Amino acid sequence: MANFPLDLFLIAVFAFVHWRTTSLMLARTSRRWLRRCILLFAVFVAVCYIFTFSVALAWLRIPTAIGSVLGAGSLTYFMTLTGVLVIYQLLSAAGKMLPAETDPGRRRVLNAAGSALMAAPFAAVGYGSFIQRTDFRVREVDLSLTGLAPDLEGLRILHLSDIHLSAFLSEGEFARVVDSTLALHPHLTVVTGDLISGHTDPLDACIRQLARLKSDAGTFACMGNHERYARVEAYTERESARVGIRFLRGQAQSLRFGDAALNLAGLDFQPQRSRKVYLKGADRLILPGATNILLQHNPDVFPEAARLGYNLLLAGHTHGGQVTVEILDQAINPARFFTPYVYGLYRQGNATAYVTRGIGTIGIPTRLGAPPEISLLRLRKA
């Protein structure tokens, strides 16, 4: 995921939180050596935040196994610290509202409850990092398509996305994902980008595991933004083709299922800065009379795909928000800042889109309220 206005907003928030927290810590000690350590740590964490950007890692040529760990540590620190500081400020304000004659015993109970509440952000991050991050599960979804041919009724499509094989998803962990798909017997397998996170991540290992996927019509894929950031698009296409995986890069593949035609088209990642010309040339990939499916990493192209006449868009990119909190039946997560198509099923006219939460993580190695997803999609006639 990438969105510069959101990035600038987060930088401003984290800078304020970092300044405020550092000031509070400095105010509580007069020891020179400790104050220097606090300042050095503040500078170190701030510098490490640069490594949360995959483009920066590629430009600086820093090994992603090192840079992504430093960046993730910095981002985790800032996000957790923001939660703790908000709780601290609320508790401080509540404490000032207590009457001076409040019983000391009651004050101690309230202080203990406040301390426990301040530990909540650490507990949440720990749960998301060590439990939900690798809670790989299959999600079966029926997709209703208008005018679906009878021979495509019940067609099963295995959809994987946002694998991000990296320091925070090992080959062994991804092998568990592949193992769980082998009993699903899909007719078709698609992968919608982001096999890795950075330029030195184990791309060959990811392709090796993808080669184990089984389906009747084979495996097709499109490129994600991280293949572009890492400058490995050509390599990914070439090495994947060696093991029978075809990346559709402005191309389409017509598949026959009985008497019905299913036309599978794919385009390289469409960046948000190009939204005025989303899916340029994609109209030429449509096959009249067939069910047309578009593979595209960025779900924000859905309105244009619907306008062009695609029946179905399959996408990822958002990780389902990755860290999602529900407040008053509203899902609050970072992805909502740059697209309305965060997760699940969407319809526009006769077109349908499905956006998967994907497998891996980016930035903070945590999933909260958005567990990883292995999608098994079944086509149904609307």
C-alpha positions, 0 to 999 in steps of 0.5 A, spaced: 500 500 500 502 507 498 498 513 499 503 520 500 497 524 503 496 518 508 504 517 509 505 525 510 499 525 515 502 519 519 509 522 519 506 528 522 502 524 528 508 520 529 513 526 529 508 529 535 507 523 539 515 522 538 516 529 541 511 529 546 514 522 549 521 524 549 519 530 552 516 526 558 521 522 559 527 527 559 523 531 564 523 525 569 530 524 569 536 529 570 542 524 569 546 527 563 548 520 561 540 517 561 538 524 557 543 522 552 541 515 551 534 518 550 536 523 545 540 518 541 534 512 541 529 518 539 534 519 533 535 512 531 528 510 531 526 516 527 531 514 522 529 507 522 522 510 520 525 511 513 526 504 512 518 503 512 518 505 505 520 499 500 522 505 495 527 507 500 530 501 501 531 499 494 534 506 492 539 505 498 540 498 496 539 496 503 538 489 504 531 488 506 532 483 511 535 488 515 532 494 513 525 492 513 526 489 520 529 496 522 523 499 519 518 495 522 520 496 529 520 503 528 513 503 525 511 498 531 514 503 536 510 509 533 503 506 533 504 502 540 506 509 543 501 513 539 496 508 543 499 509 550 500 516 549 492 517 548 491 513 554 496 516 558 493 523 556 486 521 557 487 518 564 491 524 566 485 528 565 480 523 568 485 524 574 485 531 575 477 531 575 477 526 581 475 530 588 481 532 592 478 528 598 478 521 594 479 515 598 487 513 597 485 506 596 480 508 590 486 512 587 490 506 587 485 501 584 484 507 579 491 507 578 492 500 577 486 499 572 490 505 568 496 501 568 493 495 565 489 499 560 496 502 558 498 495 556 493 494 552 496 496 545 502 492 547 497 486 548 494 487 541 500 488 537 503 482 540 496 478 539 496 481 531 504 479 530 504 472 533 498 469 533 493 472 527 499 474 522 499 467 521 492 464 522 492 462 515 485 460 513 481 458 507 475 463 505 469 460 500 465 466 497 460 465 492 460 470 486 454 472 482 455 474 475 450 476 470 449 472 464 454 467 466 454 461 462 451 454 464 458 451 464 461 456 468 456 455 474 460 453 480 467 454 477 472 454 483 477 460 482 483 459 488 485 467 489 492 468 492 495 475 493 500 480 497 504 474 499 510 478 501 515 473 502 520 476 507 523 477 514 516 477 516 513 471 512 518 465 511 518 460 506 516 454 511 510 459 513 508 460 506 508 452 504 503 451 509 499 456 505 500 452 499 499 445 503 492 448 505 490 449 498 492 442 495 485 439 497 481 444 494 481 442 487 480 449 484 479 449 476 483 455 476 488 459 480 490 466 480 495 470 484 494 478 484 501 481 485 506 482 491 510 476 491 515 479 495 516 486 499 523 488 497 529 487 492 533 482 496 527 478 499 527 471 497 523 471 490 525 464 487 523 461 494 516 464 493 516 462 485 518 455 488 512 454 492 507 457 487 509 452 482 506 447 487 499 450 486 494 445 483 488 447 478 485 444 472 487 450 468 493 452 471 496 458 475 495 466 472 498 472 475 499 479 475 504 484 477 504 488 484 507 494 486 512 491 490 515 487 484 515 494 481 519 497 487 524 492 487 525 492 479 524 485 478 518 484 474 521 482 468 525 476 472 519 474 475 515 473 469 521 469 466 522 465 472 515 464 473 514 462 466 519 456 467 515 453 472 508 454 468 506 460 471 504 465 466 504 473 468 499 477 464 502 483 463 497 487 458 495 480 455 489 476 456 488 468 455 482 465 453 480 458 457 474 453 455 470 450 460 465 445 456 462 450 451 463 456 455 469 461 454 472 465 460 477 470 458 482 472 463 486 479 462 491 482 466 495 488 467 501 491 471 500 495 477 496 501 476 498 506 481 494 511 484 497 517 481 495 514 474 488 514 476 485 519 470 488 513 465 486 507 469 486 501 465 489 504 459 488 499 453 484 494 457 478 495 453 482 491 447 483 485 452 475 484 452 473 478 449 466 479 446 461 473 448 465 470 454 466 472 461 471 477 462 475 477 468 481 482 470 487 481 474 489 487 477 493 488 484 489 495 485 482 495 487 481 502 485 480 501 478 474 497 479 469 503 476 473 503 470 473 496 469 466 496 470 465 501 465 469 497 460 465 491 460 469 486 465 464 482 469 469 480 474 475 484 478 480 480 482 484 484 486 488 485 493 493 490 495 489 493 501 491 487 506 484 488 508 486 494 512 491 489 515 490 493 522 482 494 523 478 496 528 470 496 528 467 502 531 459 503 531 459 498 526 464 502 522 471 499 520 477 503 521 483 502 518 489 505 514 486 503 507 480 507 507 484 513 506 486 511 499 480 507 496 473 505 498 475 498 496 478 495 502 475 488 502 470 483 500 465 483 495 463 490 491 458 491 485 457 496 480 452 495 475 453 488 472 460 488 474 463 484 481 469 485 484 472 481 490 478 484 494 482 479 498 486 480 504 492 477 502 497 473 505 503 477 508 504 484 511 507 490 510 510 495 514 508 493 521 508 485 521 501 485 525 494 483 523 489 485 527 481 484 525 484 482 518 487 475 518 490 473 512 486 469 507 486 464 502 480 465 497 476 460 494 471 463 489 465 460 486 462 463 480 454 463 480 449 466 475 446 472 478 
